[in-house]
C-alpha cells in the first residue's frame, strides 16, 4: 500500500534531483556516495522544501534528492528500510511512528499550516460557515485519505468536531495525498475539497471558500527528522540545520514557522 501511495504521490522539486519512486529498496535510497542527501517531504511541502533544497545545493554544492508523497507513505518507506536522511512530515503521528522504530537521531517541530475549504475557481458554491455545507450543492468532497493522510485526518477531525462528518462522509472522495485532493477540485472531479492553505495558494484554478477554524482540529505541526541513517553524513546534518533557519522560504509559500526557527535564511 505504501509503495502504491508513494508512486502515485511522487513529485520532484525544481532544482533538486530526485530518486525513483522505489528508492530505498535496492540501492539503499541514498542520493549518492559523494556527500549526497536524500530528503523525504510531505506532498504539501513540494514547492517550498524543493526551493530550500535547491538553495542549499547552490550554497553547499553536492547533491540533494527529494521525494514527495503523503507523510504516511513516506513514513512507511522509512520504517521498511528506505534510507532517507531527512523527513519533513505533515503531522506528529507519522513522525512518532518513525521515531518509535528507533530510526530518528534528531527531531524538531518546524512548520505550521491552516486548513481551507476550496472549490473550483468558477464555482458558484456559497458557504458562509461550515454549517452551510450539508445543504450546499456538493456531491463529492475531496480529502486526503482520512485513514492515513495528515490533511485528511485533520479534515475528518474538523468535520467530526463540528458535527458534520456523518452527513458529509458519504460524499468524501479519498485521495492518496493532499495534492491529489487539490487536483480533483482543480479538474472539477469534486465540487469542493479540504486542503492546506498552502496548497490552495499554488493554483488559480481553485478558490478558498472558507478557512476552517483552528479550534476544530489538532494543531497542524510539521516535524523535521534527521534519521539515524544520516548520522554519518555531514551534508545531511548541514541541510538539517539549514532548513531550520530557512524561515523566509517557507513563509513565502504560506507556511507558519515555529517561533524557535523564525529567523532569516542563511
C-alpha positions in Angstrom: 0.0 0.0 0.0 2.8 2.4 1.0 4.6 1.8 -2.3 1.5 2.5 -4.3 0.8 5.7 -2.4 4.4 6.8 -2.9 4.3 6.1 -6.6 1.1 8.0 -7.1 2.1 11.0 -5.0 5.7 11.3 -6.1 6.9 14.7 -7.2 10.3 16.2 -7.8 11.4 19.5 -6.5 12.6 22.1 -9.1 16.3 22.5 -8.9 16.9 19.3 -7.0 17.4 15.8 -8.4 15.1 13.0 -7.4 15.2 9.3 -6.8 12.9 6.8 -8.4 9.6 6.1 -6.6 11.0 2.8 -5.2 14.2 4.4 -3.9 15.5 2.6 -0.8 14.7 -1.0 -1.9 17.7 -1.9 -4.0 20.3 0.8 -3.6 19.5 1.8 0.0 17.8 5.0 -1.2 20.9 7.1 -1.0 21.2 10.3 -3.0 24.8 9.4 -3.9 28.0 8.3 -2.3 29.8 11.7 -2.6 28.0 13.7 0.1 24.5 13.3 -1.3 21.4 13.8 0.7 18.0 12.1 0.3 15.1 14.1 1.7 11.5 12.8 2.0 8.9 15.5 2.3 5.1 15.7 2.8 3.4 16.4 -0.5 2.2 19.8 0.7 5.8 21.0 1.1 6.8 20.2 -2.6 7.5 23.7 -3.8 8.8 25.2 -0.5 11.1 22.4 0.5 12.2 21.9 -3.1 13.2 25.6 -3.2 15.0 25.4 0.1 16.9 22.2 -1.0 17.9 23.9 -4.3 19.2 26.9 -2.4 21.2 24.6 -0.2 22.7 22.9 -3.3 23.7 26.2 -4.7 25.3 27.2 -1.4 27.0 24.0 -0.4 27.4 22.1 -3.7 26.8 18.4 -3.7 23.5 16.7 -4.5 20.1 16.7 -2.8 17.5 14.2 -4.0 13.9 14.8 -3.0 10.8 12.6 -2.9 7.4 13.9 -2.1 4.2 12.0 -1.2 1.8 11.5 1.6 3.5 11.5 5.0 2.0 8.1 5.7 3.6 6.6 2.6 7.0 8.2 3.3 7.0 7.1 6.9 6.2 3.5 5.9 9.0 3.7 3.4 11.5 4.7 6.1 10.1 2.1 8.5 10.6 -0.6 5.8 14.1 0.3 5.0 14.3 3.4 2.8 17.4 5.2 3.9 16.2 8.8 3.8 18.4 11.3 5.6 15.7 13.8 6.4 11.9 13.5 6.6 9.6 16.5 6.8 6.2 15.1 8.0 2.9 16.9 7.8 1.9 15.6 11.2 3.2 14.5 14.5 1.8 11.0 14.4 3.8 9.8 11.4 6.9 11.3 12.8 6.2 9.5 16.0 5.8 6.2 14.1 9.3 6.6 12.6 10.8 7.6 16.0 9.2 4.6 17.8 11.2 2.3 15.5 14.4 3.9 16.8 15.1 5.5 13.4 15.4 9.1 14.5 18.7 10.9 15.5 17.2 14.4 16.0 13.8 16.0 15.6 12.3 19.5 15.7 8.9 20.9 15.1 9.5 23.2 12.1 6.3 24.4 10.4 2.5 25.0 10.8 -0.4 25.3 8.4 -4.1 26.0 8.1 -7.0 24.0 6.6 -9.3 25.6 4.0 -12.4 24.5 2.1 -11.8 25.0 -1.7 -14.0 25.0 -4.7 -13.2 25.2 -8.5 -12.3 28.8 -9.4 -15.5 29.3 -11.5 -17.8 27.6 -8.9 -20.8 29.3 -7.6 -20.5 27.4 -4.3 -21.5 29.7 -1.5 -20.9 28.9 2.1 -20.6 31.5 4.9 -19.8 28.9 7.6 -19.1 25.2 7.8 -22.6 24.6 8.9 -23.8 25.5 5.4 -22.0 22.5 3.8 -24.7 19.9 4.3 -27.2 21.9 2.2 -24.6 23.1 -0.3 -24.6 21.5 -3.8 -21.7 19.2 -3.1 -21.8 15.7 -4.5 -18.1 14.9 -4.0 -15.8 16.3 -1.3 -12.1 15.7 -1.9 -9.9 14.9 1.1 -6.6 13.2 1.6 -7.4 9.7 2.8 -8.8 10.3 6.3 -7.4 7.0 7.5 -3.8 7.9 6.8 -3.1 11.2 5.0 -2.5 14.0 7.6 -4.6 16.6 5.7 -7.4 14.1 5.6 -7.0 13.2 9.2 -7.2 16.9 10.2 -10.2 17.4 7.9 -12.1 14.4 9.3 -11.3 15.6 12.9 -12.7 19.1 12.0 -15.9 17.7 10.5 -16.4 15.4 13.4 -15.9 18.2 16.0 -18.2 20.4 14.0 -20.9 17.7 13.9 -20.7 17.4 10.1 -18.9 14.1 9.5 -21.9 11.7 9.4 -23.7 13.7 6.8 -20.7 14.5 4.7 -18.8 11.2 4.9 -20.8 9.6 2.0 -19.6 12.4 -0.3 -15.9 12.0 0.6 -13.5 11.1 -2.2 -10.3 9.9 -0.6 -7.1 10.9 -2.3 -3.6 9.4 -2.0 -2.3 12.7 -0.7 -3.4 16.4 -0.3 -2.1 17.4 -3.7 -4.3 14.8 -5.4 -7.2 16.1 -3.5 -6.3 19.6 -4.9 -6.2 18.2 -8.4 -9.6 16.6 -8.0 -11.1 20.1 -7.3 -9.0 21.8 -10.0 -10.3 19.4 -12.6 -13.9 19.6 -11.4 -14.0 16.0 -10.3 -15.1 17.2 -6.9 -17.3 20.2 -6.2 -15.2 21.0 -3.0 -12.3 19.8 -1.1 -10.4 20.4 2.1 -6.7 21.1 1.7 -4.0 23.1 3.4 -4.0 26.9 2.8 -0.5 26.5 1.2 -1.9 24.1 -1.4 -4.7 26.4 -2.4 -2.2 29.2 -2.8 -0.2 27.5 -5.6 -3.0 27.4 -8.2 -5.5 29.9 -9.7 -7.8 27.0 -10.6 -9.4 26.9 -7.2 -10.7 29.5 -4.7 -10.9 29.4 -1.0 -14.5 29.3 0.1 -13.8 29.0 3.8 -11.0 28.9 6.3 -11.7 26.0 8.8 -11.4 27.1 12.4 -8.2 26.0 14.0 -10.1 25.1 17.1 -11.8 22.3 15.2 -8.7 20.2 14.9 -5.4 19.4 16.5 -2.6 21.9 15.7 -1.1 21.3 12.3 2.6 20.7 13.0 5.4 19.6 10.6 8.2 17.8 12.4 11.6 17.7 10.7 13.5 14.5 11.3 17.2 13.7 10.9 17.3 9.9 10.7 19.8 7.5 12.3 21.0 6.5 8.8 22.2 10.1 8.3 24.4 10.2 11.3 27.5 9.6 9.2 26.5 12.1 6.5 27.8 15.6 7.3 25.9 17.1 4.3 22.7 15.8 5.7 23.3 17.4 9.1 24.2 20.7 7.5 20.9 20.6 5.4 19.0 19.8 8.6 20.4 23.0 10.2 19.9 25.0 7.0 16.2 24.0 6.9 15.7 25.1 10.5 16.9 28.6 9.6 15.1 28.8 6.2 12.0 30.6 7.5 11.8 33.1 4.7 11.5 30.4 2.1 8.7 28.6 3.9 6.8 31.8 4.8 6.9 32.8 1.1 4.7 29.7 0.4 2.3 30.5 3.3 3.6 28.2 6.0 3.9 29.4 9.5 7.3 28.9 11.1 7.7 27.8 14.7 8.9 30.6 16.8 12.2 29.0 17.7 13.1 28.7 13.9 11.8 32.1 12.9 15.0 33.7 11.7 16.3 34.7 8.4 17.5 32.1 6.0 21.3 31.8 5.8 
